[in-house]
Amino acid sequence: MAALDDVARSLAPITLRLTGVTMSIGGVMVQAEPYSSIVHCAGPILDAPGLVDWVGQNSQSLHRDVSFHALSLVRFRYLATDRQRLMAMEHWHSAALTTALRAH
């Protein structure tokens, strides 16, 4: 946890441009530039061809800047219930990005 705190103290907030969506075997991902991906797999895909078409239509649809002011260390694990298996995020630690923004 101390290493995450050290890195966060040396960084300014990070801005990514959300540009659209894409797919992988594990789920639908938000595309972000310069590089990042946000994945969420919530359950079985009921209409795979429809999902592929939707992703194709929305692959360049977002065009929004998002600023992140903290780093978070998390892990994902499966939780089983009587009816389904769910992916759950477990938060371990967060650290604020504290360095002042630098002029480019």
C-alpha positions in Angstrom: 0.0 0.0 0.0 2.9 2.3 0.7 4.1 2.0 -2.9 0.7 3.1 -4.2 0.8 6.1 -1.9 4.3 7.0 -3.1 3.3 6.8 -6.8 0.1 8.8 -6.2 2.0 11.6 -4.5 4.2 12.0 -7.6 1.3 12.3 -10.1 -1.2 14.9 -11.1 -4.8 13.9 -11.9 -5.0 11.8 -15.1 -7.4 12.7 -17.9 -8.5 10.1 -20.4 -10.7 10.6 -23.4 -13.5 8.1 -23.5 -13.9 7.3 -27.2 -16.3 4.4 -27.6 -16.8 0.8 -26.8 -15.1 -2.5 -27.9 -15.4 -6.1 -27.1 -13.3 -9.0 -25.8 -14.0 -12.5 -24.8 -14.6 -11.3 -21.2 -17.0 -8.5 -21.9 -17.7 -5.1 -23.3 -15.0 -2.5 -22.7 -15.0 1.3 -22.7 -12.2 2.6 -24.9 -10.1 5.3 -23.4 -7.0 7.2 -24.7 -4.1 7.5 -24.3 -4.7 3.9 -23.0 -7.0 2.2 -20.6 -9.9 -0.2 -20.6 -12.7 -0.6 -18.2 -14.3 -4.0 -18.3 -17.5 -5.3 -16.7 -18.9 -8.8 -17.1 -22.3 -9.0 -15.4 -23.8 -12.2 -16.7 -24.5 -14.4 -19.7 -25.1 -12.7 -23.1 -28.6 -13.4 -24.3 -28.2 -11.9 -27.8 -24.6 -12.2 -28.9 -25.2 -11.1 -32.5 -27.2 -8.1 -31.2 -24.4 -7.2 -28.8 -21.8 -7.4 -31.6 -23.9 -5.1 -33.8 -24.4 -2.6 -30.9 -20.7 -2.5 -30.2 -20.0 -1.9 -33.9 -22.4 1.0 -34.0 -21.0 2.5 -30.8 -17.3 1.9 -31.3 -16.6 5.7 -31.7 -19.6 7.1 -29.8 -18.4 8.7 -26.6 -15.9 11.5 -27.1 -15.8 12.7 -23.4 -12.9 13.6 -21.2 -12.8 12.1 -17.8 -10.4 13.1 -15.0 -9.3 10.7 -12.4 -8.0 12.1 -9.1 -7.1 8.9 -7.3 -5.5 5.5 -7.9 -7.3 2.5 -6.4 -6.0 -1.0 -5.8 -8.8 -3.5 -6.3 -9.3 -7.2 -7.1 -12.2 -9.0 -8.7 -13.5 -12.3 -7.5 -16.5 -14.5 -8.1 -19.2 -14.7 -5.5 -21.7 -17.6 -5.9 -25.3 -17.4 -4.8 -28.0 -20.0 -5.0 -29.0 -18.7 -8.4 -25.9 -17.2 -10.1 -22.2 -16.5 -10.0 -21.4 -12.8 -9.8 -18.2 -10.8 -10.3 -17.5 -8.6 -7.2 -15.0 -5.9 -6.8 -13.1 -5.8 -3.5 -11.5 -2.5 -2.7 -8.1 -2.7 -1.0 -6.7 0.8 -0.9 -7.0 4.3 -2.6 -4.5 7.1 -2.8 -5.2 10.7 -4.1 -3.1 12.1 -7.0 -1.7 15.2 -5.4 1.0 16.8 -7.6 -0.1 20.1 -9.1 -1.0 20.0 -12.8 1.9 20.9 -15.0 1.7 23.3 -17.9 2.4 21.5 -21.3 
